[in-house]
Amino acid sequence: MAWLPERGRLAAGLLANLASSICIVFLNKWLYVRTGFPNLSLTLLHFAATWLGLRCCQALGLFAPKSLRPAQVLPLALSFCGFVVFTNLSLQNNTVGTYQLAKAMTTPVIVLIQSLAYGKTFPARIKLTLIPITLGVFLNSYYDVKFNLLGIIFASIGVLVTSLYQVWVGAKQHELQVNSMQLLYYQAPMSCGILVCVVPFFEPVFGEGGIFGPWTLSAVFMVLLSGVIAFMVNLTIYWIIGNTSPVTYNMFGHFKFCITLMGGYILFKDPLSINQGLGITCTLFGILAYTHFKLSEQDGSKSKSKLVQRP
């Protein structure tokens, strides 16, 4: 996409992530509901497919791997596995409403981590956009919000680990001077290795319901197809965070949440209450405000750089 202007590349990356994310949700749901394929095992296969996809990209000359020490990528791989495990435990021990509300807390936690650990400053107007977004998610899910101690613990750990993972995805690309493909090339197989050790504690491996169980041909085909799409999802996540910021990626995640709700209402006639409609409106308002402020910042920084360069 090098021939596209900067904003064109960003739009293309966001659209690719949007399309692949929607496809992977439907494919995964089909696998969980129709075949009962295990969740963590599917994640393991997704990262195996991602690594194989990157090997193909390397063979085609699309990128050249950069030599990295395993210790440099290990925190990223561990945080990814923690994010998967605790997000699933949060969903398992909480209602969907509580789970969605906890996920919405990822954005302010990312802002906090970047401010405290990396010294990044966020203008007040950017911070204020978090209010309508969080309020919108709450309005969408408050009717299903129920708290229990174990669920809160898993949700809190999940939010913290997810935030760290997304911050590190961006930070490691800049710190190690690698692009999204070069970093994912190391992280994907490392995460696979960790998940191989984790899966037996949560899911069967052999027999009925295990990764090596007696699956039908259609189930195997759908798993392979989901692996191809997961490669696109993982690659675009790394690319978006590396070229924007973890906060921007989270804002886009809230946008995808709204699109999913509206799509369910328009395409499948899913019920949509007044509170949910208000929630979508609040969230979209916050996202539009954030986008406007970020674009204004970029235009302002470009104008300043031109003034500096002028003799």
C-alpha positions as CSV (number, residue, x, y, z in Angstrom):
1,M,0.0,0.0,0.0
2,A,3.1,2.3,-0.3
3,W,1.6,4.0,-3.4
4,L,-1.4,5.3,-1.3
5,P,-1.2,8.6,0.6
6,E,-0.9,8.2,4.4
7,R,-4.6,8.6,5.2
8,G,-5.5,6.3,2.3
9,R,-3.2,3.6,3.8
10,L,-4.8,4.1,7.2
11,A,-8.3,3.9,5.8
12,A,-7.4,0.7,3.8
13,G,-5.9,-0.9,7.0
14,L,-8.9,0.0,9.1
15,L,-11.3,-1.4,6.4
16,A,-9.3,-4.6,6.1
17,N,-9.4,-5.0,9.9
18,L,-13.2,-4.3,10.0
19,A,-14.0,-6.8,7.2
20,S,-11.7,-9.5,8.6
21,S,-12.9,-9.0,12.2
22,I,-16.6,-9.3,11.2
23,C,-15.8,-12.5,9.2
24,I,-13.9,-14.0,12.0
25,V,-16.7,-13.4,14.5
26,F,-19.2,-15.2,12.3
27,L,-16.9,-18.0,11.5
28,N,-15.9,-18.5,15.2
29,K,-19.5,-18.4,16.3
30,W,-20.4,-21.0,13.7
31,L,-17.6,-23.2,14.9
32,Y,-18.5,-22.8,18.6
33,V,-22.3,-23.3,18.1
34,R,-22.5,-25.8,15.3
35,T,-19.4,-28.0,16.1
36,G,-18.4,-27.1,19.7
37,F,-14.8,-26.5,18.7
38,P,-12.7,-25.5,21.8
39,N,-12.0,-21.8,22.1
40,L,-8.3,-21.8,23.2
41,S,-7.4,-24.5,20.8
42,L,-8.9,-22.4,18.0
43,T,-6.8,-19.4,19.1
44,L,-3.7,-21.7,19.1
45,L,-4.5,-22.7,15.5
46,H,-5.1,-19.1,14.5
47,F,-1.6,-18.1,15.6
48,A,-0.1,-21.2,13.9
49,A,-1.9,-20.1,10.7
50,T,-0.6,-16.5,11.3
51,W,3.0,-17.7,11.5
52,L,2.6,-19.9,8.4
53,G,1.1,-16.9,6.5
54,L,4.1,-14.8,7.5
55,R,6.4,-17.6,6.3
56,C,4.6,-17.4,2.9
57,C,5.0,-13.6,2.9
58,Q,8.7,-14.0,3.6
59,A,9.1,-16.5,0.8
60,L,7.3,-14.0,-1.6
61,G,9.8,-11.3,-0.5
62,L,7.1,-9.1,1.2
63,F,9.3,-8.6,4.2
64,A,12.6,-9.7,5.7
65,P,12.7,-11.1,9.3
66,K,14.9,-9.1,11.7
67,S,17.0,-10.9,14.2
68,L,15.4,-10.5,17.7
69,R,16.3,-12.1,21.0
70,P,13.4,-14.3,22.4
71,A,13.6,-12.3,25.7
72,Q,12.7,-9.1,23.7
73,V,9.4,-10.6,22.5
74,L,8.5,-12.9,25.5
75,P,6.6,-10.2,27.4
76,L,4.4,-9.6,24.4
77,A,3.7,-13.4,23.9
78,L,3.0,-13.8,27.6
79,S,0.6,-10.8,27.7
80,F,-1.2,-12.1,24.6
81,C,-1.8,-15.5,26.3
82,G,-2.9,-13.8,29.5
83,F,-5.3,-11.6,27.5
84,V,-6.8,-14.6,25.8
85,V,-7.1,-16.7,29.0
86,F,-8.5,-14.0,31.3
87,T,-10.8,-12.5,28.6
88,N,-12.4,-16.0,28.2
89,L,-12.6,-16.5,32.0
90,S,-14.2,-13.1,32.3
91,L,-16.9,-14.0,29.7
92,Q,-17.3,-17.4,31.4
93,N,-17.9,-15.9,34.9
94,N,-19.7,-12.7,34.0
95,T,-22.9,-11.8,32.1
96,V,-22.3,-10.4,28.5
97,G,-23.2,-6.9,29.7
98,T,-20.6,-7.0,32.5
99,Y,-18.0,-8.5,30.0
100,Q,-18.7,-5.6,27.5
101,L,-18.5,-3.0,30.2
102,A,-15.2,-4.4,31.4
103,K,-13.8,-4.3,27.8
104,A,-14.8,-0.6,27.5
105,M,-12.4,0.1,30.5
106,T,-9.5,-1.0,28.3
107,T,-9.3,2.4,26.7
108,P,-8.9,4.6,29.8
109,V,-6.5,2.0,31.3
110,I,-4.3,2.3,28.1
111,V,-4.3,6.1,28.5
112,L,-3.3,5.6,32.2
113,I,-0.4,3.1,31.3
114,Q,0.9,5.3,28.6
115,S,0.8,8.4,30.8
116,L,2.5,6.8,33.8
117,A,4.9,4.3,32.2
118,Y,5.8,6.0,29.0
119,G,5.3,9.7,29.9
120,K,2.9,10.3,27.1
121,T,0.6,13.3,27.5
122,F,-3.0,13.3,26.2
123,P,-4.8,16.7,25.7
124,A,-7.9,17.2,27.9
125,R,-10.2,17.1,24.9
126,I,-9.0,13.7,24.0
127,K,-9.5,12.4,27.5
128,L,-13.0,13.9,27.5
129,T,-14.0,11.8,24.5
130,L,-13.7,8.7,26.7
131,I,-16.8,9.9,28.7
132,P,-19.5,9.5,25.9
133,I,-17.8,6.3,24.7
134,T,-17.8,4.6,28.1
135,L,-21.3,5.9,28.8
136,G,-22.5,4.6,25.4
137,V,-21.1,1.1,26.2
138,F,-22.8,1.2,29.6
139,L,-26.2,2.2,28.1
140,N,-25.8,-0.7,25.6
141,S,-25.2,-3.3,28.3
142,Y,-26.4,-2.0,31.7
143,Y,-29.6,-4.2,31.6
144,D,-27.3,-7.2,31.7
145,V,-24.7,-5.9,34.2
146,K,-24.4,-8.2,37.3
147,F,-21.4,-8.3,39.6
148,N,-19.7,-11.2,41.4
149,L,-16.3,-11.3,43.1
150,L,-14.7,-14.0,40.9
151,G,-16.0,-12.4,37.7
152,I,-14.7,-8.9,38.8
153,I,-11.3,-10.4,39.5
154,F,-11.0,-12.1,36.1
155,A,-12.4,-9.0,34.3
156,S,-10.0,-6.7,36.1
157,I,-7.0,-8.8,35.3
158,G,-8.2,-9.2,31.7
159,V,-8.5,-5.5,31.3
160,L,-5.0,-4.9,32.7
161,V,-3.3,-7.6,30.6
162,T,-5.2,-6.6,27.4
163,S,-4.2,-3.0,27.9
164,L,-0.5,-4.0,28.5
165,Y,-0.6,-6.2,25.4
166,Q,-1.9,-3.4,23.1
167,V,0.5,-0.9,24.5
168,W,3.4,-3.3,24.0
169,V,2.4,-4.1,20.4
170,G,3.0,-0.4,19.5
171,A,5.9,0.2,21.9
172,K,7.9,-2.9,20.8
173,Q,7.6,-1.9,17.1
174,H,9.2,1.4,17.9
175,E,11.6,0.1,20.5
176,L,13.0,-2.7,18.3
177,Q,12.7,-0.8,15.1
178,V,10.6,-3.5,13.4
179,N,7.4,-3.4,11.4
180,S,4.2,-5.3,12.1
181,M,5.2,-8.4,10.1
182,Q,8.7,-8.6,11.6
183,L,7.3,-8.5,15.2
184,L,4.4,-10.8,14.6
185,Y,6.8,-13.3,12.9
186,Y,8.4,-13.8,16.3
187,Q,5.4,-13.4,18.6
188,A,3.1,-15.8,16.8
189,P,5.1,-19.1,17.2
190,M,6.1,-18.1,20.8
191,S,2.4,-17.6,21.7
192,C,1.6,-20.9,20.1
193,G,4.2,-22.6,22.3
194,I,2.8,-21.1,25.5
195,L,-0.8,-22.0,24.5
196,V,0.3,-25.6,23.9
197,C,1.2,-25.7,27.6
198,V,-2.0,-23.8,28.7
199,V,-4.7,-25.6,26.6
200,P,-4.6,-29.0,28.4
201,F,-5.5,-27.2,31.7
202,F,-8.7,-25.7,30.2
203,E,-9.8,-28.0,27.3
204,P,-9.6,-31.6,26.3
205,V,-6.9,-32.4,23.7
206,F,-8.0,-35.9,22.4
207,G,-11.4,-37.4,22.0
208,E,-14.8,-35.7,21.8
209,G,-14.5,-31.9,22.0
210,G,-10.7,-32.0,21.8
211,I,-8.5,-30.4,19.2
212,F,-7.6,-33.9,17.9
213,G,-11.2,-35.1,18.1
214,P,-13.3,-36.7,15.4
215,W,-14.2,-33.5,13.5
216,T,-16.2,-33.5,10.3
217,L,-14.7,-32.4,7.0
218,S,-16.9,-29.2,7.0
219,A,-15.6,-28.3,10.5
220,V,-12.0,-28.8,9.5
221,F,-12.6,-26.6,6.4
222,M,-14.1,-23.9,8.5
223,V,-11.2,-24.0,11.0
224,L,-8.7,-23.7,8.1
225,L,-10.7,-20.8,6.7
226,S,-10.9,-19.1,10.1
227,G,-7.1,-19.5,10.3
228,V,-6.6,-17.6,7.0
229,I,-8.9,-14.8,8.2
230,A,-7.2,-14.7,11.6
231,F,-3.9,-14.1,9.9
232,M,-5.5,-10.9,8.3
233,V,-7.0,-9.9,11.7
234,N,-3.7,-10.3,13.6
235,L,-1.7,-8.5,10.9
236,T,-4.0,-5.6,10.6
237,I,-4.2,-5.2,14.4
238,Y,-0.4,-4.9,14.6
239,W,-0.3,-2.6,11.6
240,I,-3.0,-0.2,13.0
241,I,-1.4,0.0,16.4
242,G,2.1,0.4,15.0
243,N,1.0,3.2,12.6
244,T,-1.5,5.0,15.0
245,S,-1.7,4.2,18.7
246,P,-3.3,1.6,21.0
247,V,-6.0,4.3,21.9
248,T,-6.9,4.8,18.3
249,Y,-7.2,1.0,17.8
250,N,-9.5,0.8,20.8
251,M,-11.7,3.6,19.5
252,F,-12.0,1.7,16.3
253,G,-12.9,-1.4,18.4
254,H,-15.8,0.6,19.9
255,F,-16.9,1.6,16.4
256,K,-16.9,-2.1,15.3
257,F,-19.1,-2.9,18.4
258,C,-21.6,-0.3,17.2
259,I,-21.6,-1.6,13.7
260,T,-22.2,-5.1,14.9
261,L,-25.2,-4.0,17.0
262,M,-26.7,-1.9,14.1
263,G,-25.9,-4.7,11.6
264,G,-27.8,-7.3,13.8
265,Y,-30.8,-4.9,14.0
266,I,-30.8,-4.1,10.2
267,L,-29.9,-7.5,8.8
268,F,-31.3,-10.0,11.4
269,K,-34.0,-7.9,13.1
270,D,-32.3,-8.3,16.4
271,P,-34.2,-6.3,19.1
272,L,-32.7,-2.8,19.8
273,S,-34.0,-0.9,22.8
274,I,-34.1,2.9,23.2
275,N,-31.2,2.7,25.7
276,Q,-29.1,0.8,23.2
277,G,-29.9,3.3,20.4
278,L,-28.8,6.1,22.8
279,G,-25.7,4.1,23.7
280,I,-24.7,3.7,20.0
281,T,-25.3,7.4,19.4
282,C,-23.2,8.4,22.5
283,T,-20.4,6.0,21.5
284,L,-20.3,7.2,17.8
285,F,-20.3,10.8,19.0
286,G,-17.3,10.1,21.2
287,I,-15.5,8.3,18.3
288,L,-16.2,11.2,15.9
289,A,-15.0,13.7,18.4
290,Y,-11.8,11.7,19.0
291,T,-11.2,11.4,15.2
292,H,-11.8,15.1,14.7
293,F,-9.3,16.1,17.4
294,K,-6.7,13.6,16.3
295,L,-6.9,14.8,12.7
296,S,-6.7,18.4,13.9
297,E,-3.5,17.5,15.9
298,Q,-1.9,15.9,12.8
299,D,-2.7,18.9,10.6
300,G,-1.4,21.2,13.3
301,S,1.9,19.3,13.6
302,K,2.3,19.2,9.9
303,S,1.8,23.0,9.7
304,K,4.4,23.5,12.5
305,S,6.9,21.3,10.7
306,K,6.5,23.3,7.5
307,L,7.0,26.6,9.4
308,V,10.2,25.2,11.0
309,Q,11.5,24.1,7.6
310,R,10.8,27.4,6.0
311,P,14.1,29.5,5.7
